[in-house]
Amino acid sequence: MSETCRVKLHWLTAEDGGRAIPFQGGRYTPTARFAGETDAFSIVLTFGQAKSPGPTTGELRLLNPDLTEFRQRIRRGGVIEIMEGARVVARCVVSEIPEALALS
């Protein structure tokens, strides 16, 4: 999926198991998983200045565009958990998907 999806990131506070300080760069390449699942995949997030715990809008794409089994499961309103190791540091909700993805 070279196509990008629009997402809203919700950074977890340190008290909730997230980072003490949200990622401060504009491009972040963590692992992720669909909410409540265990199979992980790598993503690229591009977003504005992160705020904790407030939401941040941005774009998400798969690092490996050939992961069709994950690409085909991305849906508007879907929740993707952002991981650092085994720890969930943020959740993002897919707000918009490209038309090509919606048709797959």
N, C-alpha and C positions, 0 to 999 in steps of 0.2 A: 504494500500500500504506500505508494508515494503520495497519495492523496492525504490531506490533513483534515482532521476533525476539529471543530471548535469545542472547547471544554471549559468548565468552571472548576478550578482547583480549590479545595478546602483543606488547608494545612491543619494538621492536628497540633494541639498544644503539647508542650513537654509533659504536662500532667496526664494527658491522654495517650502518651506513648510516642508522640511525634518528636520532631526536632526542637531543640531549645531556640534556634533561630532558623526560619525558613530558608531554603536555598535562595541565594541572592543574585545569581546570574540570570541571564535571559534564555539560556539553553541548558537543559538538564536531561541526562540520559539514564534514568533509573530502570529497574525492572518493575514490572506491574503484573497484576492479575485481575480477573473479573471478580467483583465483590463476592466474598464467601468461598472462593475456589482456591485450589492450591497450585495449579499449573501456571508458571510464570513465563513472561515474554518481555523482551526489551523494547522500550519506546524512546521517542525523542519528544520532549516537551519544550515549547517555545512560548514564553509568557513575559508580561511586564513585571514590574517590581512586586515581589511577593510580600504579602502582609500576613501576619499571624494574629489571630486565627481567621481573619476575614478571607473571603474568597478572592481568587485571582483568575482572570480569564486568560486563555491562551489557546494554543494549537497542539494537537497530539498526532503523531504518526508512528507506525511501527518502524523500529530500527532495521529489521529485516523484512522487506516488502514481500518476500515469498512465503510468509507464514499465513497462508490462506485460511487455515482453520481458525486462527484468531481474528484475522481481518473480517471474515464473514460474520462474526458474532458481534461486532461493534454496532450498536444501535443507539439511536437518539434516546436520551433518558437513561441509558445504561451507566452503571457505576463501575469505575476502574480504580483499584487500590494501588497507590504508589508505594513501592517497597524500598527499604534500605536494609539489606540482609533479610532477616525474618520479620522485621518490624514494619508495620504500616505507618507511614509518615504523612500521608495525604490521601484524600479521595477526590476523584474528579468525576463529574457528571458530563456526559456527552450532550452538548446542546445543539450541534449541527453536524451533519455528515455530508460528504460529497454525493452528488447524484449517482455516480458510478458505484459507490459503496452501497447505497440504498437499494440498488437494483441487483446486487449480487446475492 
